[in-house]
Amino acid sequence: MHLSINGEPAIAIEPSRPGAYQWFAVEVEAGHAAPGSEVSDDGGTTWRKERMGYSNAVLAEYVIRVRLAEGEDPEPPAMVWESSNGERAESLRGVIPADARNGGSTLQRVRVLSTWLSSSWEHTGSNRAGQYAPWDAETLLSWGPAQIGHDGKRPVAMCVHYAAALVSAAQVIGIPARCAVLTGGVNQMNGHFVAEVWVEELEKWAVVDPNSDALFVRDGVPMSMTQIQEAGEQVGGLIEWAPGSEFQRSFPHMVEFIRDNLEKGVCFGHRSVWFRSDLLAHPEFSPPGHGSLSYCETGLVWEKRDLDRGFGMFPCFGDEAYFDAPPPRG
């Protein structure tokens, strides 16, 4: 790919991972007297200077974002939560295991949800299927176990989808939850997607991985994302496995991921949260292909320390208080 800035050749980018998406950083000098930028979304047939903003889905081969040297980043958006009321919430509650609905501690109920989802379908990534499943819990519970989506095609239903389903299921039974996106680094293929649940009894966020049915526990207390990051390579000894992990380990690619990534803490190098948890009420705001594209969405809030670690393509970064803040009560 040859990149020109205001008509002047800037850089020629050679493909380094054919068939995979990748981000490239290019520094640009500020200021131009007569900008001539245009955009085309029909393969170059027509070009325009207006309405040039990014709009939800990737429609072309390349996404270009500009981070300006002047000004300040916007404040990270407030978390948006799911309502436990409404027909969709009631419908999802109807398929959730009774042990999760009918009492017990927060962690006991979350463990039931995690085991239920982990045991429901085979992790299927974009290298094994081409039709991305939506983040709708009931659709996932139909497509995943059957391994059939629209028009009989096999769906992509991977770590992203286990966590998204748990986030919706937890909220409709009164447990605040949110999606957490993990990666070892920019342009690396060692990411993961988990859920964070608010444990009211402990007044803290705890991490649960409903794909591998794992909970991270130290001295009998579930761990927050920060605590897991601090544990680093020692995190493997702090994982409590539940029955769903036996089902997931029946697939060689999951055995490899657990052994070489999860138990070594690789994916926890950098974390973000998807600020919208209202996946039932507003499925249209779910990203169209997370995990099968290279972080194209803008609704992720990363930690402030990551701004200077190659994550400048994102607009919002939160501090410790943002990530640790409790959900609204009542």
DRENDODREN-640207 format. One record per residue (C-alpha): residue in three letters; z, x, y. Coordinates in steps of 0.02 Angstrom, whole numbers, padded with zeros to 5 digits, always signed. Example, Ala and Ser with C-alpha at 12.3 -4.5 7.8 and 13.67 -1.06 7.14 Angstrom:
2
ala+00390+00615-00225ser+00357+00684-00053
// end
This chain:
330
met+00000+00000+00000his-00048+00067+00172leu+00067+00015+00314ser+00009+00020+00495ile+00120-00016+00644asn+00030-00078+00800gly-00132-00012+00730glu-00068+00163+00693pro-00054+00218+00510ala+00130+00239+00468ile+00147+00269+00283ala+00055+00256+00118ile+00170+00190-00019glu+00128+00235-00198pro+00183+00116-00337ser+00335+00188-00425arg+00377+00045-00543pro+00217-00049-00586gly+00252-00232-00615ala+00420-00229-00526tyr+00473-00273-00350gln+00547-00140-00238trp+00610-00117-00060phe+00550+00024+00054ala+00634+00076+00216val+00524+00129+00362glu+00597+00180+00530val+00500+00119+00681glu+00517+00178+00860ala+00577+00040+00976gly+00464-00037+01107his+00281-00081+01123ala+00189-00136+01280ala+00062-00249+01194pro+00119-00303+01021gly-00023-00366+00914ser+00069-00420+00757glu-00004-00559+00652val+00035-00636+00484ser-00073-00716+00349asp-00013-00824+00207asp-00184-00862+00132gly-00232-00688+00075gly-00305-00633+00240thr-00427-00778+00267thr-00337-00830+00426trp-00209-00744+00536arg-00086-00809+00665lys+00034-00744+00796glu+00149-00897+00799arg+00268-00965+00665met+00287-00792+00591gly+00464-00813+00523tyr+00517-00799+00341ser+00531-00974+00265asn+00633-00990+00105ala+00507-00941-00028val+00402-00786-00053leu+00220-00842-00038ala+00137-00672-00023glu+00149-00504-00109tyr+00257-00421+00023val+00410-00469+00123ile+00437-00372+00284arg+00602-00381+00377val+00643-00297+00541arg+00818-00239+00586leu+00829-00203+00772ala+00929-00056+00838glu+00992-00155+00986gly+01102-00310+00978glu+01229-00359+00847asp+01221-00436+00675pro+01266-00619+00666glu+01435-00668+00597pro+01427-00707+00411pro+01405-00894+00382ala+01551-01002+00331met+01559-01043+00146val+01487-01213+00102trp+01575-01303-00041glu+01526-01438-00163ser+01603-01611-00153ser+01686-01675-00311asn+01629-01850-00264gly+01459-01930-00288glu+01347-01980-00431arg+01288-01805-00473ala+01466-01738-00482glu+01518-01885-00590ser+01370-01858-00706leu+01411-01673-00729arg+01595-01711-00761gly+01538-01822-00904val+01466-01675-01002ile+01605-01549-00966pro+01724-01518-01113ala+01879-01626-01108asp+01996-01474-01114ala+01926-01418-00946arg+01942-01589-00866asn+02112-01642-00928gly+02241-01519-00865gly+02308-01346-00901ser+02315-01198-00784thr+02166-01149-00678leu+02128-01000-00790gln+02142-01103-00949arg+02016-01228-00883val+01899-01093-00819arg+01904-01007-00989val+01851-01169-01071leu+01704-01184-00951ser+01654-01002-00976thr+01657-01012-01167trp+01563-01177-01164leu+01423-01108-01056ser+01414-00936-01138ser+01393-01020-01308ser+01262-01143-01248trp+01102-01039-01240glu+01025-00868-01263his+01015-00759-01108thr+00830-00759-01065gly+00771-00644-00925ser+00608-00636-00829asn+00542-00503-00949arg+00548-00632-01089ala+00495-00792-01000gly+00397-00840-00845gln+00466-01007-00785tyr+00620-00987-00675ala+00752-01120-00711pro+00830-01209-00562trp+01013-01187-00520asp+01054-01363-00575ala+01191-01367-00707glu+01129-01518-00804thr+00949-01456-00804leu+01011-01287-00868leu+01110-01371-01007ser+00948-01457-01059trp+00823-01315-01036gly+00935-01172-01095pro+00988-01230-01269ala+00815-01299-01306gln+00729-01145-01230ile+00602-01266-01161gly+00568-01308-00978his+00423-01395-00892asp+00264-01413-00994gly+00347-01337-01147lys+00365-01166-01067arg+00512-01052-01106pro+00628-01044-00955val+00708-00894-00872ala+00892-00938-00894met+00995-00780-00872cys+01160-00719-00797val+01117-00805-00634his+01111-00974-00717tyr+01272-00960-00819ala+01366-00922-00658ala+01278-01056-00556ala+01319-01185-00689leu+01502-01131-00694val+01515-01139-00504ser+01457-01320-00505ala+01560-01369-00657ala+01719-01291-00588gln+01702-01378-00421val+01675-01552-00491ile+01842-01536-00584gly+01930-01474-00427ile+01922-01284-00445pro+01840-01194-00296ala+01708-01072-00355arg+01565-00969-00284cys+01421-00861-00345ala+01439-00672-00336val+01288-00555-00342leu+01313-00377-00405thr+01206-00220-00409gly+01227-00035-00440gly+01116+00001-00290val+00961-00050-00193asn+00804-00056-00301gln+00903-00031-00460met+00882-00140-00614asn+01066-00140-00662gly+01127-00293-00569his+01225-00442-00632phe+01277-00614-00573val+01451-00685-00600ala+01567-00817-00529glu+01725-00804-00428val+01855-00942-00446trp+02003-00979-00335val+02163-00968-00438glu+02282-01078-00339glu+02434-01023-00438leu+02403-00843-00382glu+02318-00879-00215lys+02176-00759-00252trp+01994-00753-00304ala+01966-00698-00483val+01804-00643-00567val+01738-00729-00723asp+01576-00685-00813pro+01517-00842-00904asn+01365-00751-00973ser+01465-00631-01081asp+01621-00742-01078ala+01727-00605-01000leu+01881-00610-00890phe+01948-00453-00806val+02137-00438-00823arg+02264-00305-00775asp+02448-00322-00820gly+02418-00503-00867val+02343-00548-00697pro+02158-00589-00671met+02071-00464-00559ser+01980-00490-00396met+01811-00411-00362thr+01892-00273-00257gln+02012-00231-00398ile+01868-00220-00521gln+01772-00106-00405glu+01925+00005-00387ala+01942+00015-00577gly+01767+00091-00587glu+01722+00161-00757gln+01891+00108-00827val+01852-00076-00812gly+01797-00088-00993gly+01977-00075-01050leu+02026-00220-00938ile+01907-00351-01007glu+01973-00499-01106trp+01835-00570-01214ala+01828-00752-01267pro+01731-00835-01410gly+01568-00853-01314ser+01547-00665-01313glu+01522-00668-01503phe+01370-00782-01480gln+01300-00673-01341arg+01324-00515-01444ser+01210-00588-01577phe+01066-00539-01461pro+01028-00351-01454his+00985-00351-01268met+01157-00422-01227val+01244-00293-01338glu+01153-00158-01240phe+01197-00234-01071ile+01382-00254-01114arg+01395-00078-01184asp+01294+00018-01054asn+01328-00081-00897leu+01469-00208-00895glu+01599-00104-00988lys+01560+00047-00879gly+01574-00051-00716val+01397-00002-00664cys+01346-00170-00592phe+01502-00184-00484gly+01449-00045-00365his+01400-00170-00229arg+01439-00355-00216ser+01389-00503-00113val+01422-00690-00116trp+01295-00829-00104phe+01375-00925+00039arg+01316-01097-00022ser+01411-01169-00170asp+01343-01346-00147leu+01213-01323-00282leu+01223-01504-00340ala+01214-01588-00170his+01080-01472-00101pro+00977-01390-00238glu+00839-01360-00111phe+00943-01219-00035ser+00953-01122-00198pro+00841-00968-00200pro+00677-00993-00294gly+00685-00841-00405his+00844-00737-00389gly+00849-00601-00520ser+00662-00607-00551leu+00624-00546-00374ser+00703-00400-00282tyr+00832-00484-00173cys+00709-00580-00065glu+00834-00713-00010thr+00933-00707+00152gly+01084-00811+00102leu+01180-00665+00029val+01330-00591+00122trp+01364-00410+00074glu+01514-00302+00112lys+01508-00215+00282arg+01520-00044+00202asp+01350-00074+00122leu+01256-00091+00286asp+01230+00098+00292arg+01197+00112+00106gly+01022+00044+00105phe+01059-00143+00124gly+00991-00158+00300met+00862-00287+00247phe+01001-00417+00244pro+01063-00501+00404cys+01246-00536+00363phe+01392-00428+00311gly+01573-00480+00288asp+01737-00388+00298glu+01884-00397+00178ala+01955-00550+00266tyr+01792-00644+00240phe+01788-00615+00053asp+01974-00643+00026ala+01990-00802+00131pro+02051-00953+00031pro+01944-01109+00019pro+01994-01259+00124arg+02130-01364+00046gly+02120-01551+00024
// end
